[in-house]
């Protein structure tokens, strides 16, 4: 196992490359970066600074591997996360420009397979809506980040199950799904993969030779990702390959040297070395406000930082009186920020190998202030104060009420078509679980509420949510609701019926049960389906829900709970109904090796024969070990045993057949009980039908 080091023990390296002579504004930058790294416990930093057509700085600070202390250089690969979105938006703009297409066309004109939660969104969402986050969908990040879907097509299929929280174009709501959809749109338009297009359109012409679309080098100059937790720098695994579907939203891996060229493109109106890479019209739209993020009014401490909007793959804001464009990115173990001031032709890239790190904003702002010669502002203290203010608060927790069900009843598989699968297990009176690729810790909080925490180093516990197990009218756990998104109802994972118990398990329930003097028979059909015969009622099929618990198919609110002794033997059962529970004691067992329909074939043979009913001959016969009755002009009826010499008629309510037995134990007649009375049919001389 890799050792974990305190930040104080890290050896600080600096590898920088400056354009000819160091710019006066950047003198002392190394010292400042080292100080911020130490204060925020950051292992390594990658930085690029450009102005007009010049690269003023590309460099690395600290270490890319805390075990070997290998240094960060200008060529060290860092993951840039959502800074990828500007690449994807630029591909859209370029390809649509080449084809004379409009950003304001509905996306389903090109991808009919992309469907939203309702028809209104499906018909109205445009490409521009997707690129500036105004479709009405909240983030729904757990539905993909948990590893629910791998391929891009599979990922986008789940969009139809994701509930919006606002009408279209009303509210800015950041959404990674829409950039995955944008990447898929490009693939539909060109027949090439998003990965190939990024390489051909940007990496190759811009000389971004060490940049990739979601894959780190196997060896050489690349950084590991880390998080600072429990006062230690700890390693974090990068995104698994099965999350490549989301790549257009945040999977590019790059270096300070390569990102300097990307910045030169944007600080020169979409051109590099005199060649147009981006259509100028798209360039202007991309850095213009397309959607208001929030008002961001001037504050006392920040009077020169105001408005906050979104363009196409970029945020826009006023930074100390200068028009600013930028985008952050956070992905497993890495945080990045790319920003430029178009009117000043100044650009800055900062990336750290620390998960969800505020240090990127501190460093970016301090470098920008140097570049525009702004008065010193203690960004470190301001941003740290904001981070502390947004920390968790404590509150008095009420005394927990007891859960309504034992932990074993919560175990099972729960599914949501958009979010995937949660599996819960009960072991040693504790609950454990998994949510797609993540492990879960599940602890009781209050009644049917349980606190659910994700077991992954990128989380610090602040993501914990309280899920509620829902009980249906039959008294069984039917779903789990989790508030993964604000502004919409809880995400409801429906409990899946477990696979039916095998035949040997089902045999343990078969037998006769005393139901207030009548006999309830539980038996296995020829198809190994567990069934129950209640006197005077039709045959019921029992649906397995969990060990010893069954519902009655087609009957709401009724279930049967079999009582099991410590030895494992079933000695009684409870019929759970809306008006109460009725306990029945087991009388006998059926032979475990036999499949029966409630009566032995030799027992029912005596009823077979012809009966004269109101001038018509009713034929009673045996077919496939089942007692049947045939009335002229009517279909065959199945007779189901309900009591001694009594049968119900399958599918016919209110009718029963009782066979009349004489003193010699011979069947002499059948009596048909109907809602309007009884009819007696005397047996003719003909007996013993196997078939009519």
C-alpha positions as CSV (number, residue, x, y, z in Angstrom):
1,X,0.0,0.0,0.0
2,X,1.3,3.5,-0.8
3,X,2.4,5.5,2.2
4,X,0.5,8.7,3.0
5,X,2.5,11.9,3.7
6,X,1.7,15.0,5.5
7,X,1.9,18.1,3.3
8,X,4.6,19.5,5.6
9,X,7.0,16.6,4.5
10,X,6.6,17.2,0.8
11,X,9.7,18.3,-1.0
12,X,8.8,21.4,-3.1
13,X,10.1,21.4,-6.7
14,X,9.7,24.2,-9.3
15,X,10.1,23.6,-13.0
16,X,9.2,26.6,-15.0
17,X,9.8,27.9,-18.5
18,X,9.6,31.6,-19.2
19,X,9.5,33.4,-22.6
20,X,13.0,34.7,-23.0
21,X,13.3,37.2,-20.1
22,X,11.0,36.9,-17.1
23,X,8.1,39.3,-17.1
24,X,8.4,41.8,-14.3
25,X,4.9,41.1,-13.2
26,X,5.7,37.4,-12.6
27,X,8.8,38.0,-10.4
28,X,8.4,36.2,-7.0
29,X,5.6,34.0,-8.4
30,X,7.4,30.8,-7.3
31,X,7.5,31.9,-3.7
32,X,3.8,32.8,-3.8
33,X,2.8,29.5,-5.3
34,X,4.8,27.5,-2.8
35,X,3.1,29.4,0.1
36,X,-0.4,28.7,-1.3
37,X,0.5,25.0,-1.9
38,X,1.6,24.6,1.7
39,X,-1.4,26.5,3.1
40,X,-3.9,24.4,1.1
41,X,-2.0,21.1,1.4
42,X,-1.6,20.8,-2.4
43,X,0.9,18.2,-3.7
44,X,1.5,19.7,-7.1
45,X,0.6,22.6,-9.4
46,X,0.6,23.1,-13.2
47,X,0.6,26.8,-14.4
48,X,0.5,28.6,-17.8
49,X,0.4,32.3,-18.4
50,X,0.0,33.9,-21.9
51,X,-0.4,37.5,-23.2
52,X,-1.2,38.5,-26.7
53,X,0.9,36.1,-28.9
54,X,3.4,35.2,-26.2
55,X,3.7,32.4,-23.7
56,X,5.0,34.1,-20.6
57,X,5.1,31.1,-18.4
58,X,4.6,27.3,-18.4
59,X,5.7,25.4,-15.3
60,X,5.2,22.9,-12.6
61,X,5.5,23.1,-8.9
62,X,5.6,20.4,-6.2
63,X,5.2,16.7,-6.8
64,X,3.2,14.6,-9.2
65,X,3.7,11.4,-7.1
66,X,4.0,11.7,-3.3
67,X,5.6,8.3,-3.0
68,X,8.5,8.8,-5.3
69,X,8.5,12.7,-5.0
70,X,8.6,13.0,-8.8
71,X,8.3,16.7,-9.7
72,X,5.6,18.4,-11.8
73,X,6.9,19.9,-15.0
74,X,5.4,21.9,-17.9
75,X,4.8,18.6,-19.6
76,X,3.1,16.8,-16.7
77,X,-0.4,15.5,-17.5
78,X,-3.2,16.8,-15.3
79,X,-6.9,16.1,-15.7
80,X,-8.8,19.4,-16.5
81,X,-12.3,18.2,-15.7
82,X,-15.1,20.5,-16.9
83,X,-12.6,22.8,-18.7
84,X,-13.3,20.2,-21.4
85,X,-16.7,21.8,-22.0
86,X,-15.2,24.7,-24.0
87,X,-13.6,22.1,-26.4
88,X,-16.9,20.3,-26.9
89,X,-18.8,23.6,-27.4
90,X,-16.2,24.7,-29.9
91,X,-16.5,21.5,-31.9
92,X,-20.3,22.1,-32.1
93,X,-19.8,25.7,-33.2
94,X,-17.2,24.8,-35.9
95,X,-19.1,21.8,-37.4
96,X,-22.5,23.7,-37.5
97,X,-20.7,26.7,-39.1
98,X,-19.2,24.4,-41.8
99,X,-22.7,22.9,-42.5
100,X,-24.6,26.1,-42.4
101,X,-26.7,24.9,-39.4
102,X,-28.0,27.0,-36.5
103,X,-27.5,26.6,-32.8
104,X,-31.2,27.3,-32.2
105,X,-32.4,24.2,-34.0
106,X,-34.1,21.5,-31.8
107,X,-31.5,18.9,-31.0
108,X,-34.0,16.1,-31.8
109,X,-33.9,17.3,-35.4
110,X,-30.5,15.6,-35.5
111,X,-30.9,13.0,-32.7
112,X,-34.5,11.7,-32.6
113,X,-33.3,9.1,-30.1
114,X,-32.7,11.8,-27.4
115,X,-35.8,12.1,-25.4
116,X,-36.4,14.1,-22.3
117,X,-38.7,13.6,-19.3
118,X,-41.7,15.2,-21.1
119,X,-42.7,15.9,-24.6
120,X,-42.4,19.7,-24.1
121,X,-38.7,19.4,-23.5
122,X,-38.2,16.8,-26.2
123,X,-39.7,19.1,-28.8
124,X,-38.2,22.4,-27.6
125,X,-34.6,21.9,-26.3
126,X,-32.2,23.4,-28.8
127,X,-28.4,22.9,-29.1
128,X,-27.9,26.4,-27.6
129,X,-30.1,25.4,-24.6
130,X,-27.8,22.4,-24.0
131,X,-24.6,24.4,-24.3
132,X,-25.6,27.2,-21.9
133,X,-27.4,24.9,-19.3
134,X,-30.9,26.2,-19.5
135,X,-32.9,23.0,-20.4
136,X,-34.6,22.8,-17.0
137,X,-32.7,19.8,-15.9
138,X,-30.8,19.9,-12.6
139,X,-27.4,18.2,-12.4
140,X,-28.5,14.6,-11.7
141,X,-24.8,13.8,-11.4
142,X,-25.1,10.8,-9.2
143,X,-27.0,9.0,-12.0
144,X,-23.8,8.9,-14.1
145,X,-21.0,9.5,-11.6
146,X,-22.0,6.3,-9.8
147,X,-21.2,4.3,-12.9
148,X,-24.8,3.7,-14.0
149,X,-24.0,3.8,-17.7
150,X,-20.9,3.2,-19.8
151,X,-21.5,4.0,-23.5
152,X,-22.6,7.4,-24.6
153,X,-25.8,6.0,-26.1
154,X,-26.6,4.2,-22.9
155,X,-26.0,7.4,-20.9
156,X,-28.2,9.5,-23.0
157,X,-31.0,6.9,-23.0
158,X,-31.4,7.6,-19.3
159,X,-32.1,11.3,-19.9
160,X,-35.8,10.5,-20.4
161,X,-36.1,9.3,-16.8
162,X,-34.5,12.4,-15.3
163,X,-37.0,14.9,-13.9
164,X,-36.6,18.6,-14.7
165,X,-36.8,21.1,-11.8
166,X,-37.7,24.2,-13.9
167,X,-39.3,25.2,-17.2
168,X,-37.0,25.4,-20.2
169,X,-34.9,28.7,-20.4
170,X,-36.1,29.9,-17.1
171,X,-33.1,29.0,-14.8
172,X,-29.4,28.3,-15.2
173,X,-28.8,24.7,-14.1
174,X,-25.4,23.2,-14.7
175,X,-25.8,19.8,-16.4
176,X,-23.1,17.4,-17.5
177,X,-25.5,15.2,-19.4
178,X,-26.1,18.0,-21.9
179,X,-22.5,18.1,-22.8
180,X,-22.4,14.3,-23.2
181,X,-25.4,14.8,-25.5
182,X,-23.5,17.5,-27.4
183,X,-20.6,15.1,-27.9
184,X,-23.0,12.5,-29.2
185,X,-24.6,15.1,-31.5
186,X,-21.2,15.8,-33.1
187,X,-20.8,12.0,-33.6
188,X,-24.2,11.8,-35.3
189,X,-23.4,14.7,-37.6
190,X,-19.9,13.6,-38.7
191,X,-19.8,9.8,-38.3
192,X,-16.6,10.3,-36.2
193,X,-16.1,9.9,-32.5
194,X,-15.9,12.9,-30.2
195,X,-12.4,11.8,-29.2
196,X,-11.2,11.7,-32.8
197,X,-12.7,15.1,-33.6
198,X,-11.1,16.8,-30.6
199,X,-7.7,15.4,-31.7
200,X,-8.1,16.5,-35.4
201,X,-9.8,19.9,-34.8
202,X,-7.7,21.1,-31.8
203,X,-4.9,18.9,-30.4
204,X,-3.1,18.5,-33.7
205,X,-3.4,22.0,-35.2
206,X,-2.6,23.6,-31.8
207,X,0.4,21.4,-31.2
208,X,-1.2,20.0,-28.0
209,X,0.9,16.9,-28.4
210,X,0.6,15.5,-24.9
211,X,-3.2,16.1,-24.5
212,X,-5.7,13.2,-24.5
213,X,-9.4,12.6,-24.2
214,X,-9.7,10.9,-20.8
215,X,-6.6,8.6,-20.6
216,X,-3.4,9.2,-18.7
217,X,-0.1,7.9,-19.9
218,X,0.8,4.5,-18.6
219,X,4.2,5.8,-17.6
220,X,6.3,8.9,-17.9
221,X,5.4,12.4,-17.0
222,X,1.9,12.3,-15.6
223,X,0.4,13.1,-12.2
224,X,-1.6,11.0,-9.7
225,X,-4.7,12.5,-8.2
226,X,-5.1,13.2,-4.5
227,X,-7.5,14.5,-1.8
228,X,-6.7,16.1,1.5
229,X,-8.7,14.3,4.2
230,X,-8.2,13.4,7.9
231,X,-5.2,15.7,7.9
232,X,-3.5,13.6,5.2
233,X,-2.9,13.7,1.5
234,X,-4.5,10.6,0.2
235,X,-4.5,9.1,-3.3
236,X,-7.7,9.1,-5.4
237,X,-8.4,6.7,-8.3
238,X,-9.1,8.4,-11.6
239,X,-12.4,7.8,-13.3
240,X,-12.9,4.2,-14.5
241,X,-13.0,3.5,-18.2
242,X,-16.7,2.7,-18.0
243,X,-17.4,6.4,-17.5
244,X,-16.0,7.4,-20.9
245,X,-19.6,8.1,-22.0
246,X,-19.5,11.4,-20.1
247,X,-16.1,12.4,-21.6
248,X,-17.3,15.4,-23.6
249,X,-18.4,17.0,-20.3
250,X,-15.0,16.7,-18.5
251,X,-12.4,14.1,-19.5
252,X,-9.6,15.9,-21.2
253,X,-6.1,15.4,-19.8
254,X,-3.5,18.1,-20.7
255,X,-0.4,19.9,-19.6
256,X,0.7,23.5,-18.9
257,X,2.6,23.7,-22.2
258,X,-0.4,22.4,-24.2
259,X,-3.0,24.6,-22.4
260,X,-0.9,27.7,-23.1
261,X,-1.6,27.1,-26.8
262,X,-5.3,26.7,-26.1
263,X,-5.2,30.0,-24.3
264,X,-3.4,31.7,-27.2
265,X,-6.3,30.6,-29.4
266,X,-8.8,32.3,-27.2
267,X,-6.8,35.5,-26.5
268,X,-6.4,35.9,-30.3
269,X,-10.1,35.7,-31.3
270,X,-10.0,32.1,-32.4
271,X,-6.8,32.3,-34.4
272,X,-3.3,30.9,-33.9
273,X,-0.3,31.8,-35.9
274,X,-2.5,33.6,-38.3
275,X,-4.8,30.6,-39.0
276,X,-8.5,30.7,-38.1
277,X,-9.3,27.6,-35.9
278,X,-12.6,28.9,-34.6
279,X,-15.2,30.7,-36.7
280,X,-15.2,34.3,-35.5
281,X,-19.0,34.3,-35.2
282,X,-18.9,31.3,-32.8
283,X,-16.0,32.8,-30.9
284,X,-18.1,35.9,-30.2
285,X,-21.1,33.9,-29.1
286,X,-19.1,31.6,-26.9
287,X,-17.7,34.4,-24.8
288,X,-21.0,36.4,-24.8
289,X,-23.7,36.0,-22.0
290,X,-26.3,33.5,-23.2
291,X,-27.8,32.8,-19.8
292,X,-27.8,34.6,-16.4
293,X,-26.2,32.4,-13.8
294,X,-26.9,34.8,-10.9
295,X,-27.0,38.6,-10.3
296,X,-23.6,38.6,-8.5
297,X,-24.0,42.2,-7.4
298,X,-21.0,44.2,-6.2
299,X,-20.2,43.5,-2.6
300,X,-18.3,45.7,-0.1
301,X,-15.3,43.5,-0.2
302,X,-15.5,42.9,-3.9
303,X,-16.9,46.1,-5.5
304,X,-15.1,45.3,-8.8
305,X,-16.4,41.8,-9.3
306,X,-19.9,41.6,-10.6
307,X,-22.4,39.9,-13.0
308,X,-22.0,36.2,-13.5
309,X,-23.4,34.6,-16.7
310,X,-22.7,31.7,-19.0
311,X,-21.8,31.7,-22.7
312,X,-21.1,28.5,-24.7
313,X,-18.7,26.4,-22.6
314,X,-17.5,29.5,-20.7
315,X,-18.6,31.6,-17.7
316,X,-18.5,35.4,-18.1
317,X,-18.0,38.0,-15.3
318,X,-16.5,41.4,-14.6
319,X,-13.2,40.9,-12.9
320,X,-11.8,44.1,-11.3
321,X,-13.1,46.2,-14.1
322,X,-12.0,43.8,-16.9
323,X,-14.2,41.5,-18.9
324,X,-13.4,38.0,-17.8
325,X,-14.1,34.6,-19.3
326,X,-13.3,31.3,-17.6
327,X,-14.3,27.8,-16.5
328,X,-13.4,25.6,-13.7
329,X,-13.1,21.8,-13.6
330,X,-13.1,19.2,-10.9
331,X,-12.7,15.5,-11.5
332,X,-11.4,12.7,-9.4
333,X,-8.2,13.9,-7.7
334,X,-7.8,17.1,-9.8
335,X,-9.0,20.7,-9.9
336,X,-8.4,23.2,-12.7
337,X,-9.3,26.7,-13.9
338,X,-8.9,28.3,-17.3
339,X,-9.5,32.0,-17.7
340,X,-8.7,34.8,-20.0
341,X,-9.4,38.6,-20.4
342,X,-10.3,39.1,-24.1
343,X,-9.8,42.8,-24.1
344,X,-6.4,42.4,-22.5
345,X,-5.4,39.3,-24.4
346,X,-4.3,37.7,-21.1
347,X,-4.8,34.1,-20.3
348,X,-4.1,31.9,-17.2
349,X,-4.3,28.1,-16.6
350,X,-3.9,26.6,-13.2
351,X,-4.4,22.9,-12.3
352,X,-3.7,21.1,-9.0
353,X,-3.6,17.4,-8.3
354,X,-6.0,17.8,-5.4
355,X,-9.7,16.9,-5.5
356,X,-12.2,19.8,-5.3
357,X,-9.5,22.3,-4.3
358,X,-10.2,26.0,-3.7
359,X,-6.4,26.7,-4.3
360,X,-7.0,27.0,-8.1
361,X,-9.2,30.1,-7.5
362,X,-6.7,31.7,-5.1
363,X,-3.8,31.1,-7.5
364,X,-5.7,32.2,-10.6
365,X,-6.8,35.5,-9.0
366,X,-3.4,36.3,-7.6
367,X,-1.8,35.7,-11.0
368,X,-4.5,37.8,-12.8
369,X,-4.0,40.7,-10.4
370,X,-0.3,40.7,-11.2
371,X,-0.9,40.6,-14.9
372,X,-3.4,43.6,-14.9
373,X,-1.4,45.4,-12.2
374,X,-4.4,45.5,-9.8
375,X,-4.0,46.6,-6.2
376,X,-3.2,43.6,-3.9
377,X,-6.1,41.7,-2.6
378,X,-5.8,38.9,0.0
379,X,-7.7,36.3,-2.1
380,X,-6.3,33.6,0.1
381,X,-8.1,34.8,3.1
382,X,-11.3,35.8,1.2
383,X,-11.7,32.4,-0.4
384,X,-10.8,30.5,2.7
385,X,-13.4,32.5,4.7
386,X,-16.0,31.5,2.1
387,X,-15.0,27.8,2.3
388,X,-15.4,27.9,6.1
389,X,-18.7,29.7,5.9
390,X,-20.2,27.0,3.7
391,X,-19.1,24.2,6.1
392,X,-21.6,21.9,7.8
393,X,-23.6,23.1,10.7
394,X,-24.7,21.1,13.7
395,X,-28.2,20.8,15.1
396,X,-29.9,18.9,17.9
397,X,-31.0,15.5,16.7
398,X,-34.3,14.2,18.1
399,X,-34.4,10.8,19.7
400,X,-34.6,8.2,17.1
401,X,-37.9,6.3,16.7
402,X,-37.7,2.5,16.1
403,X,-37.8,1.3,12.5
404,X,-41.1,-0.3,11.3
405,X,-39.3,-3.4,9.9
406,X,-36.3,-5.5,10.8
407,X,-33.2,-4.9,8.9
408,X,-33.6,-8.1,7.0
409,X,-36.8,-6.7,5.4
410,X,-34.8,-3.8,4.0
411,X,-32.4,-6.0,2.2
412,X,-32.8,-6.4,-1.5
413,X,-32.3,-4.8,-4.9
414,X,-33.7,-1.3,-5.6
415,X,-33.9,0.2,-9.1
416,X,-34.5,3.5,-10.8
417,X,-34.4,3.6,-14.6
418,X,-32.3,6.8,-14.6
419,X,-30.1,6.2,-11.6
420,X,-29.4,2.5,-11.7
421,X,-29.3,0.0,-8.9
422,X,-28.9,0.0,-5.2
423,X,-28.3,-3.3,-3.5
424,X,-28.7,-3.5,0.3
425,X,-27.5,-6.4,2.4
426,X,-28.1,-7.3,6.1
427,X,-25.2,-8.9,7.9
428,X,-24.6,-9.2,11.7
429,X,-27.5,-6.8,12.3
430,X,-26.0,-4.1,10.1
431,X,-26.8,-2.8,6.7
432,X,-24.3,-2.5,3.9
433,X,-24.9,-1.6,0.4
434,X,-23.8,-0.6,-3.1
435,X,-24.9,2.0,-5.5
436,X,-23.7,1.0,-9.0
437,X,-19.9,1.2,-8.6
438,X,-19.9,2.7,-5.1
439,X,-20.1,1.1,-1.7
440,X,-22.5,2.5,0.8
441,X,-22.7,2.9,4.6
442,X,-26.3,2.8,5.8
443,X,-27.2,3.7,9.4
444,X,-30.6,4.1,11.1
445,X,-31.6,7.6,11.9
446,X,-35.3,7.8,12.7
447,X,-38.2,5.4,12.1
448,X,-37.8,4.4,8.4
449,X,-35.1,7.1,7.6
450,X,-31.5,5.9,7.2
451,X,-28.4,8.0,6.6
452,X,-26.6,6.9,3.5
453,X,-23.0,7.7,3.0
454,X,-20.9,6.9,-0.1
455,X,-17.6,5.0,0.5
456,X,-15.2,6.7,-1.9
457,X,-12.2,8.8,-1.1
458,X,-13.5,11.7,-3.2
459,X,-16.3,12.2,-0.7
460,X,-15.8,13.5,2.8
461,X,-19.1,12.7,4.4
462,X,-20.8,16.0,3.5
463,X,-22.6,14.2,0.7
464,X,-24.5,12.0,3.1
465,X,-28.3,12.0,2.7
466,X,-31.2,10.6,4.6
467,X,-33.1,8.0,2.6
468,X,-36.6,6.8,3.5
469,X,-37.8,3.2,3.1
470,X,-41.5,3.3,1.9
471,X,-44.1,0.7,3.1
472,X,-46.9,-0.4,0.8
473,X,-50.5,-1.2,1.9
474,X,-49.5,-4.9,2.4
475,X,-47.0,-3.7,5.0
476,X,-43.9,-4.6,2.9
477,X,-41.0,-2.4,2.0
478,X,-41.6,-1.4,-1.6
479,X,-39.1,1.4,-2.4
480,X,-36.3,3.7,-1.2
481,X,-36.6,7.5,-1.7
482,X,-33.3,9.5,-1.7
483,X,-33.1,13.3,-2.1
484,X,-30.2,13.3,-4.5
485,X,-31.5,16.5,-6.2
486,X,-33.0,19.7,-4.8
487,X,-36.0,21.2,-6.5
488,X,-37.6,17.9,-7.5
489,X,-39.2,15.0,-5.6
490,X,-36.9,12.4,-4.1
491,X,-35.4,9.9,-6.5
492,X,-37.4,6.7,-5.8
493,X,-35.7,3.4,-6.2
494,X,-38.3,0.6,-6.5
495,X,-37.6,-2.6,-4.7
496,X,-37.3,-5.5,-7.1
497,X,-39.1,-8.8,-6.5
498,X,-36.4,-11.3,-5.7
499,X,-35.9,-14.3,-7.9
500,X,-38.5,-16.9,-7.1
501,X,-37.5,-19.4,-4.4
502,X,-36.5,-22.7,-5.9
503,X,-38.7,-25.8,-5.8
504,X,-37.1,-27.3,-2.7
505,X,-37.7,-24.1,-0.8
506,X,-41.3,-23.9,-1.9
507,X,-42.1,-27.4,-0.8
508,X,-41.5,-26.4,2.8
509,X,-44.7,-24.4,2.7
510,X,-47.0,-27.0,1.3
511,X,-49.5,-28.7,3.4
512,X,-53.0,-28.2,5.0
513,X,-53.7,-25.4,7.4
514,X,-56.7,-25.1,9.8
515,X,-58.7,-22.0,8.8
516,X,-61.5,-21.7,11.4
517,X,-62.5,-25.4,10.9
518,X,-62.0,-25.3,7.1
519,X,-58.9,-26.6,5.4
520,X,-56.6,-24.3,3.5
521,X,-54.4,-26.3,1.1
522,X,-51.1,-25.0,0.0
523,X,-49.5,-27.0,-2.8
524,X,-47.2,-26.9,-5.8
525,X,-48.7,-27.0,-9.3
526,X,-47.3,-29.0,-12.2
527,X,-45.3,-25.9,-13.2
528,X,-43.8,-25.7,-9.6
529,X,-45.9,-22.6,-8.8
530,X,-47.0,-22.3,-5.1
531,X,-50.8,-22.1,-4.9
532,X,-53.4,-21.9,-2.1
533,X,-57.0,-23.2,-2.0
534,X,-59.3,-21.4,0.5
535,X,-62.7,-23.0,1.0
536,X,-65.4,-21.3,-1.2
537,X,-62.8,-19.2,-3.1
538,X,-60.9,-19.6,-6.3
539,X,-57.3,-20.9,-6.5
540,X,-54.7,-18.3,-5.6
541,X,-51.2,-18.1,-6.9
542,X,-48.6,-17.1,-4.3
543,X,-46.0,-14.5,-5.4
544,X,-42.6,-14.8,-3.5
545,X,-41.6,-11.4,-2.0
546,X,-39.0,-12.5,0.6
547,X,-38.3,-15.4,2.8
548,X,-41.6,-16.8,4.2
549,X,-43.6,-13.8,2.8
550,X,-45.9,-14.1,-0.2
551,X,-48.6,-11.9,-1.8
552,X,-51.7,-13.3,-3.6
553,X,-51.6,-12.6,-7.3
554,X,-54.3,-10.3,-8.4
555,X,-55.4,-9.5,-4.8
556,X,-54.4,-6.1,-3.4
557,X,-53.7,-5.7,0.3
558,X,-53.5,-9.5,1.1
559,X,-50.4,-11.5,1.9
560,X,-49.4,-14.7,3.6
561,X,-46.5,-14.8,6.1
562,X,-45.4,-18.3,7.0
563,X,-44.0,-18.8,10.5
564,X,-40.7,-20.6,10.8
565,X,-39.4,-22.4,13.8
566,X,-35.7,-22.3,14.7
567,X,-35.4,-25.7,13.2
568,X,-36.6,-24.2,9.9
569,X,-39.9,-26.1,9.9
570,X,-43.1,-24.1,9.0
571,X,-45.7,-24.6,11.7
572,X,-48.3,-21.9,11.0
573,X,-49.1,-19.0,8.7
574,X,-50.7,-15.6,9.0
575,X,-53.1,-14.2,6.4
576,X,-52.5,-10.4,6.4
577,X,-55.5,-8.5,5.2
578,X,-56.6,-4.8,5.4
579,X,-59.1,-5.7,8.2
580,X,-56.5,-7.7,10.3
581,X,-54.4,-10.7,10.4
582,X,-55.6,-14.3,10.7
583,X,-53.3,-17.0,12.0
584,X,-53.8,-20.6,10.8
585,X,-52.0,-23.6,12.2
586,X,-50.4,-26.2,9.9
587,X,-52.1,-29.5,10.1
588,X,-50.2,-31.8,7.7
589,X,-47.3,-31.8,5.3
590,X,-47.6,-32.9,1.7
591,X,-45.1,-35.4,0.5
592,X,-42.1,-33.3,-0.5
593,X,-41.4,-35.4,-3.6
594,X,-45.0,-35.0,-5.0
595,X,-46.5,-32.2,-7.0
596,X,-50.3,-32.1,-6.4
597,X,-53.2,-29.8,-7.1
598,X,-54.6,-30.2,-3.6
599,X,-56.0,-33.8,-4.0
600,X,-54.4,-37.1,-4.8
601,X,-55.4,-38.4,-8.3
602,X,-56.8,-41.6,-6.8
603,X,-59.1,-39.5,-4.5
604,X,-60.6,-37.5,-7.3
605,X,-61.1,-40.4,-9.7
606,X,-64.3,-41.4,-7.9
607,X,-66.1,-38.2,-9.0
608,X,-65.6,-38.8,-12.7
609,X,-68.7,-39.8,-14.6
610,X,-72.0,-38.4,-16.2
611,X,-74.5,-36.4,-14.2
612,X,-78.0,-35.6,-15.5
613,X,-78.6,-31.8,-14.9
614,X,-82.0,-30.4,-16.0
615,X,-82.1,-32.7,-19.0
616,X,-78.5,-32.2,-20.0
617,X,-75.6,-34.5,-19.4
618,X,-72.8,-32.9,-17.4
619,X,-69.5,-34.8,-17.8
620,X,-67.0,-34.9,-15.0
621,X,-63.6,-36.1,-16.1
622,X,-59.9,-36.1,-15.3
623,X,-57.5,-34.3,-17.5
624,X,-53.8,-34.0,-16.7
625,X,-54.5,-35.0,-13.1
626,X,-57.0,-32.3,-12.7
627,X,-60.8,-32.7,-12.2
628,X,-62.8,-31.0,-14.9
629,X,-66.5,-30.5,-15.8
630,X,-68.1,-30.2,-19.2
631,X,-71.6,-28.7,-19.7
632,X,-73.0,-28.9,-23.3
633,X,-72.4,-25.6,-25.2
634,X,-70.0,-24.3,-22.5
635,X,-66.2,-24.4,-22.1
636,X,-64.5,-26.9,-19.9
637,X,-64.4,-25.9,-16.2
638,X,-61.6,-26.7,-13.7
639,X,-62.9,-27.9,-10.3
640,X,-60.7,-26.9,-7.4
641,X,-60.9,-28.7,-4.1
642,X,-62.0,-26.5,-1.2
643,X,-63.3,-29.0,1.4
644,X,-64.3,-32.6,1.7
645,X,-66.2,-33.6,-1.5
646,X,-66.5,-29.9,-2.3
647,X,-65.0,-27.9,-5.2
648,X,-65.0,-24.3,-6.4
649,X,-65.1,-23.6,-10.1
650,X,-61.9,-21.8,-11.3
651,X,-62.6,-18.3,-12.6
652,X,-66.3,-18.4,-11.6
653,X,-67.2,-16.6,-8.4
654,X,-70.2,-17.7,-6.3
655,X,-70.4,-21.2,-7.7
656,X,-69.5,-24.4,-5.9
657,X,-69.9,-28.1,-6.7
658,X,-70.6,-30.6,-3.9
659,X,-70.6,-34.3,-4.6
660,X,-73.2,-36.4,-2.7
661,X,-72.0,-39.6,-1.1
662,X,-74.3,-42.5,0.0
663,X,-73.8,-44.9,2.9
664,X,-71.6,-47.2,0.8
665,X,-69.2,-44.3,0.1
666,X,-70.4,-44.0,-3.5
667,X,-70.8,-40.8,-5.4
668,X,-74.5,-40.6,-6.4
669,X,-75.0,-37.0,-7.4
670,X,-73.5,-33.6,-7.6
671,X,-75.1,-30.5,-6.2
672,X,-74.4,-27.2,-8.0
673,X,-74.5,-24.3,-5.6
674,X,-75.4,-21.0,-7.4
675,X,-76.1,-17.5,-6.1
676,X,-79.8,-18.1,-6.7
677,X,-80.0,-21.6,-5.1
678,X,-78.9,-25.2,-5.5
679,X,-79.5,-27.7,-8.4
680,X,-79.1,-31.5,-7.9
681,X,-77.8,-33.7,-10.8
682,X,-78.1,-37.4,-10.3
683,X,-75.2,-39.6,-11.5
684,X,-75.9,-41.9,-14.4
685,X,-74.7,-45.4,-14.7
686,X,-71.6,-44.3,-16.7
687,X,-68.6,-43.6,-14.5
688,X,-64.8,-43.2,-14.6
689,X,-64.1,-40.7,-17.4
690,X,-60.5,-39.8,-18.0
691,X,-61.5,-37.6,-21.0
692,X,-65.0,-36.6,-22.2
